[in-house]
């Protein structure tokens, strides 16, 4: 058990993008990671920059088996003895990718279920992505909610209902469709995959999803999982801000609209 200075939920988005993803969450009693898609060394460096240590992290919650979400899972589990939570489909799909883990560290959390740590509840929900059984998470502490939702082709009414009116969001704004289609590096099948219902949200898709979930409690929105090849930070931010403002959402008035980075952790902030 650990003690934090704040009694609120605190977080840092350690990395968000197509080359690696991980988010740190802490409450007064618990510290966890959502995904560990960077090397162990990189995650250690990011944690040091927010004055935190991986030695205090109890568990990793895995969203799906793609390498940009699990590349550090096995290393951290073995080095620090962290528990690892994932659903059955994800465990089967990633077991040969993360190396051997003590069976006592392996835990199941199926879609639609909640893991209750006392002062932290981790709620899972299924998404539409080209992985075995992808799911994302909403974190709850003392009537606060922080939702992470990337790597999905669309946001259904079911998902919107689950995550509506959270205090904070990390919402996918992966690509600009015109940049994606005009690019030379991606094959046509890969472009189709990204644009499909099991792919990724575009900037406009992310904005539309946000309009369906932002409520009067929402104070902070991060734009996440931005493609290095098919998007830019300024374009994603401008697109989302323009769409939300046109529909009378109080961008940077009722809530802050912020960006995430692939190569730099956000500050450790209270929700």
Secondary structure, 3 states (H helix, E strand, C coil): CCCCCCCCCEEEEEECCCCCCEEEEECCCCEEEECCCCCHHHHHHHHHHCCCCHHHCCEEECCCCCHHHHCCHHHHHHHHCCEEEECHHHHHHHCCCCCCCCHHHEEECCCCCEEECCCCEEEEEECCCCCCCCEEEEEEECCEEEEEECCCCCCCHHHHHHHCCCCEEEEECCECHHHHHHCCCCCHHHHHHHHCCCCCCEHHHHHHHHHHHCCCCCCEEEEECCCCCCCCHHHHHHHHHHHHHHCCCCECCCEEEEECCCCCCCCCEEC
